[in-house]
Amino acid sequence: MRKPITPAMHGAIDYGMSALLLAAPWALKLSRKSAITFNGFAAAQAGVTALSNQPLAAKQLIPWHVHRTIDAAAVPAQLAVPLATGVAREPKARALWIGTLVALVAVFALTDWDARD
């Protein structure tokens, strides 16, 4: 069964999620610690996406299968960091954290990693 998210769609979703993680802490008036945490996730995600072998990349340096491996490694990191830093105790930050974590897992599961755009 072919999965519905192409590499181009995945790149667009990643950039959108990065923008959300940059803007949401400010819009939700989260703590400085939460803002730094989410902005760090945003920077990492945008950087990997911009350098991955997908149609929306700035420079295609990271092979697509390596992007998949990085995304798979990001799930435990994005699960653990807010817990370890205490960000998860902040109600609005917790909602943002859980929402983006669910989205990350869903996008990973629905991406056609074998597709070529």
C-alpha positions in Angstrom: 0.0 0.0 0.0 1.3 3.4 -1.0 1.5 5.9 1.8 -0.1 9.4 1.1 2.7 11.8 2.1 5.3 12.3 -0.6 8.8 13.7 0.1 7.6 17.2 -1.1 4.6 17.1 1.2 6.8 15.9 4.0 9.1 18.8 3.5 6.2 21.3 3.4 4.8 19.8 6.6 8.2 19.9 8.3 8.7 23.6 7.4 5.2 24.3 8.6 5.8 22.5 11.9 9.1 24.4 12.3 7.2 27.7 11.9 4.6 26.6 14.4 7.3 25.6 16.9 8.9 29.0 16.5 5.7 31.1 16.7 3.6 29.1 19.2 5.7 29.8 22.4 5.4 33.5 21.7 1.7 33.4 20.8 0.8 31.2 23.8 3.0 33.3 26.1 5.0 30.2 27.3 7.9 30.4 29.7 11.4 31.2 28.4 12.4 27.6 29.0 9.5 26.3 26.9 10.3 28.8 24.2 13.9 27.7 24.0 12.9 24.0 24.0 10.4 24.4 21.2 12.5 26.8 19.2 15.4 24.3 19.4 13.1 21.6 18.0 12.1 24.0 15.2 15.7 24.9 14.3 16.7 21.2 14.2 13.7 20.2 12.1 14.1 23.2 9.7 17.8 22.5 9.3 17.4 18.8 8.5 14.6 19.6 6.1 16.5 22.3 4.3 19.4 20.0 3.8 17.5 16.7 2.9 17.1 15.2 -0.5 13.6 16.3 -1.1 12.1 18.8 -3.6 11.8 21.8 -1.1 15.3 21.6 0.2 17.7 24.5 0.0 20.6 22.1 -0.6 20.1 18.4 -1.0 23.0 17.1 1.2 21.2 14.5 3.5 19.9 11.4 1.7 16.2 10.8 2.1 16.7 7.5 4.0 18.9 9.4 6.5 16.2 12.0 7.0 13.9 9.0 7.9 16.4 7.8 10.4 16.8 11.3 11.9 13.0 11.7 12.1 12.8 8.3 13.9 15.4 9.4 16.4 13.6 12.7 16.9 10.5 10.9 18.4 12.2 9.7 21.6 14.1 13.1 21.9 10.8 15.1 21.5 9.2 12.8 24.0 12.0 13.0 26.6 13.3 16.6 26.5 10.1 18.3 27.7 9.8 15.7 30.5 13.5 16.1 31.5 13.4 19.9 31.4 10.1 20.3 33.2 8.5 22.0 30.2 5.8 19.3 30.2 4.5 20.6 33.6 3.4 23.9 32.0 -0.2 23.3 30.8 0.0 25.3 27.5 3.4 23.9 26.7 2.2 20.4 27.5 -0.7 20.8 25.0 1.7 22.0 22.3 4.2 19.2 23.1 1.6 16.5 22.9 0.0 17.9 19.8 3.3 18.2 17.9 4.5 14.8 19.1 1.3 13.2 17.8 1.7 15.1 14.5 5.4 14.0 14.2 4.5 10.3 14.7 1.5 10.5 12.2 3.6 12.2 9.5 6.4 9.7 10.0 3.9 6.8 9.7 2.1 8.2 6.7 5.2 9.2 4.7 6.1 7.2 1.6 9.8 6.9 2.4 10.4 4.9 -0.9 8.8 7.6 -3.1 10.8 9.7 -5.5 9.3 13.2 -6.3 
